[in-house]
Amino acid sequence: MSAKKPLLITSVLLLLSFITLSILVMQGRFSSFDFNTTVKIQNYIPKSFDFIFSILSIIGTVEITTIVWLIIFIILITKRLFKMAILFPLFFISTIVELIGKLYIKHPSPPFTFYRGVINFNFPSSYVSIDSSYPSGHMARTTFLVVFLIIWVKNTYKFSHKAIVIGALLVFLTLMAISRIDLGEHWTSDVIGGILLGTLLATIIGLALPYPPNRDLDKN
């Protein structure tokens, strides 16, 4: 239990941070910050990045991230990591919390004048329209997957290029976060809320990892 204590403490802190941020967003404390940040990011990042960021927007949809999580779930089952597999529904809790937040926290999405998406492709989930934008579902789902994979790789596998894999995952997550703001899809507070929510849920699953790390899964 002592080995899992840092993760447990982290989970509690993330939960408190998410609740606190949600209350502040509900009170409109981030309105000026959100607007100014979006303007600065869009002015700083060239429009040539819009295509790449639009691809990231597609990757972060419910449909794509669900497929990725299903693949991870199958791998967990084949490796007999049943304790982690049992927590499979936590991924979908992020979507439930996202919908609750958007229904009950009045936080209007960025106006259309900020929108910079360039790919005209929509999944069914794209047609679900909710005026509020907090928290970002894209960031919650993506952060969940990235943080979960980082915890899994860090504590389960042992190979020389582990740092490169973790670094690549963090770069991907950073680009996804920037893309949500630069494309005018979400405010910065939405993105931060999604990151906190996704990290919280992934950390909970991390508590089910074997301690000490199970090196028997290492194939390298």
N, C-alpha and C positions, 0 to 999 in steps of 0.2 A: 504493500500500500504506500510506503514511503517513497518508492520510486515513481509512483503515479501522482504524488502530491502536487508537483509543479503544474501538471496538466489540469488537475482539479481546481487549483487556485486560479489558473489562467481562465478556465471556463467560467468561474464565478465572476471574475473581473470583466470578462467580455460581456456577460449577461447584463451586469450593472451598467457598463458603458453603453450598450445598445439601448437599454431602457432610458438612460439619461439623455442620450442623443435624440431618441424618439420624442421625448417630452419637449426638448428644446426646439425641435423642428416643428412640433405641433403648435408651439407658442410663437412661431415665426422668427425665432432668433437668428436664423441663418439666411434670411432673405437677401440682405445686402452682400454678404459674403459669397453666396451662391452666384448671384448675378455678376459681381466683379470678377470672380474666378473664371467663370465661363467666358467672359469677354477677353480676359487676358490670355487664356489658353488658346482660344480661336484666333487671336491676333498673332500669337507667337508661333503656332504650328501651321506650316504651309498646307494649302488645300490639296497638295499632291499626296498627302497622307490619308485623304478621305476614303480612297478605294480600299486601302489596307484595313483601315478602321471599320469600314463597312463589312468587310469579310469577318472581322472579329465579332461584329454585332450579330452576324448569322451564327457563328460558332457558339455564342452565349445564349442562344434561344433555348426554350424549354425542350424542344424536340431533340436538338443535337446533344445537349448536356445530359439528357435522360438516356440516350443511347450510350454515351460514354460511361455513365454510372452503371448501366446494365452490364456492360462489358467488364467493368471492375468487379461487380457483384459475382459474375460467373467465375472470374479468376479467384476471388476469395473462396468460393465454394470448392473449386478444384484443388486449392491449396489447403483445404480444410480449416480455414480461418473462420469457423462458424460464429464465434463471438462477435466478430466484426460484421459478418453477413447479417446477423440478426438485427443489427442497427441500420439496415438498408433503408427503411422508411424515413430516416432522419433527413435524407436528401430532399424528399418531397415536403417535409415540414417547412423547409425554407420557402417553398412556393406558397404554402398556406399562410405563413407569417407575412410574406410579401403582400398577399391579397388583403389580409386583415389590415395591414398598415395603410395600404392604398385606399381602403374603404373608410377607415376611421380617422386617419391623419390627413387633414386638409393641407395639401402641399402641391399646388398646381405644377404641372410639368413645364419645362422650358417652352416659351412661345415658338411657333413654327419658324419664325425668322432666324432662329439659332440653328435650325436643322441643316445638316450637311451630308446626310447619307446619299450615296450615289448608286447603290445597287437596288434595283427594283425587283426584289424577291421576298415573298412573304410566306411564312408557315401559318398554319391555322391559328396559332397563339398570337400572331401579329394583329389579328382582327379583334382581339379582346381589348376594348378601349376603356380605360379608367383615367379620369381627369387627374388624380393625384399620382405622384411619381415616387413616393418614399415607401419602402427602400427600393433600391435597384435590384430587380430579380436577376438580371444578367450577372451582376457582381456577386450576389449571394450564392448563386449556383456555381459560378466559376471559382470563386474563392473557396467554397466547400471542396470542390474537386482538387484544386491545387494544394491547399493546406493538407488535405487528407493524404494526397500522394507524397507530399514532403515528409509528413510524419511516418508514413508507411515505409518509404525508402530509407529514411534516416534510422529507423529503429529495427527494421527487419532485414535489410540487405547490407552486404559489405563488399564494396567494389571500389576500385581506384578512382572512377569517374563520378562518384556520388555527388561531389560538390558541383560538377558541371550540370548534372541533371537538375539538382535543386535550384541552381542559379537560373537555368533556362525556364523553369516553372515560375520563378519569381518575376523574371522579365516579361513572360507572357501575361501574368496577372497585372503587372504594372501597365502594360500596353492596353489591356482590356479596360482598366480603370480610366486611363486617359481618353480612350476612344469614346466612352460613354458621355464624357463631358464635351469633348471636341466635336462630336457629331450632333450635339444639342439634344441628346436623348434623355439625359438626366442632369440634375444639379450635383454639385460636389457633395452635399450632405446626403443625397440619395446613395451615392457611390460609397461613402464612408459607412453608412448604415448597412449596405449590402455586404461590405467587407467584414464588419463586426459580426453580422448574423452568420455568414458562411463560415467564418473562422470558429465561431462558437460551436456550431453543429459538428464541424470536422474534428474539433478538439475532443468533443464528447466521444466520438468514435475512436479517437486515439487512445482513450482510456481502456479500450478493449484489446489493445495490442499486447502481445506477450512481453513481460518484463521479468528477467533481463531480455534484451532483443533476441529473437529466434534466428540464429544464423543458419539453421538447417535449410532455410529457404534459399540461401545464397547459391546461385548456380554459376557464379563467375569465378 
